């Protein structure tokens, strides 16, 4: 899964995913954030900027999911 990658998510990548895939990724990133925060609290996280990056990725996912729910954006596999 992409949750271990060091690069941020791109909106163009997220636009290509189905609603189920978006929700799965959101869950994975939230779990990843929990693990990263634990490392931060225990002093084992060398890159503290990673917390901010993950929070922004979660916000991007939530934005796309909300747009799909409101009908602003069509999920992959939906008719145009």
C-alpha positions in Angstrom: 0.0 0.0 0.0 1.1 3.6 -0.6 0.9 4.6 3.0 4.6 3.8 3.6 5.8 6.1 0.8 7.5 9.3 1.5 5.9 11.4 -1.2 2.6 13.1 -0.7 -0.6 12.1 -2.4 -1.5 14.0 -5.6 -5.1 15.1 -6.3 -4.7 13.7 -9.9 -4.0 10.3 -8.4 -7.0 10.5 -6.0 -9.4 11.5 -8.8 -8.8 8.2 -10.5 -9.8 6.0 -7.5 -13.3 4.6 -6.7 -15.1 5.6 -3.5 -14.3 2.2 -1.9 -10.6 2.6 -2.7 -10.6 6.2 -1.3 -12.2 5.0 1.9 -9.7 2.2 2.2 -6.8 4.6 1.7 -8.2 7.0 4.2 -8.4 4.2 6.8 -4.8 3.2 6.0 -3.5 6.7 6.3 -5.3 7.2 9.6 -3.6 4.1 10.9 -0.3 5.3 9.6 -0.8 8.6 11.4 -1.5 6.9 14.7 1.8 4.9 14.3 3.8 8.0 13.4 2.4 9.9 16.3 3.4 7.1 18.7 6.9 7.2 17.2 7.0 11.0 17.7 5.9 10.7 21.3 8.5 8.1 22.1 11.3 10.1 20.3 11.9 7.6 17.6 10.7 9.7 14.6 13.6 11.3 12.8 11.5 13.2 10.3 8.9 15.2 12.3 7.6 16.9 9.2 6.1 13.5 8.2 3.2 14.1 10.7 2.2 17.2 8.9 2.5 15.6 5.4 0.3 12.7 6.5 -2.3 15.0 8.0 -2.5 16.9 4.7 -2.8 13.6 2.8 -5.7 12.6 5.0 -7.3 16.0 4.3 -7.0 15.5 0.6 -8.6 12.1 0.9 -11.5 13.5 2.9 -12.0 16.3 0.4 -12.3 13.9 -2.5 -14.6 11.6 -0.6 -16.8 14.4 0.3 -16.9 15.7 -3.2 -18.0 12.3 -4.4 -20.7 12.1 -1.8 -22.0 15.5 -2.8 -22.0 14.6 -6.4 -19.4 17.3 -7.3 -16.9 14.7 -8.5 -17.7 11.4 -10.2 -16.0 8.4 -8.8 -14.1 6.0 -11.1 -16.5 3.6 -12.7 -19.4 6.0 -12.6 -21.2 7.0 -15.8 -20.3 10.5 -17.0 
